[in-house]
Amino acid sequence: MRVLGDFFALRPVFTFWGLRLIWYVYLTNTIIQAYIALEQVSQALAQRGVSWLAWSPNLFPLILGILVQLGLVRLLLEVAAIILSTARHSREQARETSS
């Protein structure tokens, strides 16, 4: 229950491995969502008899949006990793000075 409270209070909860796990789960989720979106588009185009070449200029915003979203999440996870490593380093220094 405490972890849940810390999570919603925006206190650091995750470890390095937790952040790594979140990144891979998010990456998998993004790949699955992109696949589903492209599958739905291809079905809609096939029903209307439109070729992929006619619709291909619309792929650029779709791909760009996915890449930007992945980049932002990766950036936030790297910042979180830096904060975690800084916190660990400062805790270790505090222990050394108190000893």
Secondary structure, 3 states (H helix, E strand, C coil): CHHHHHHHCCCCCCCHHHHHHHHHHHHHHHHHHHHHHHHHHHHHHHHHCCCHHHHHHHHHHHHHHHHHHHHHHHHHHHHHHHHHHHHHHHHHHHHHHHC
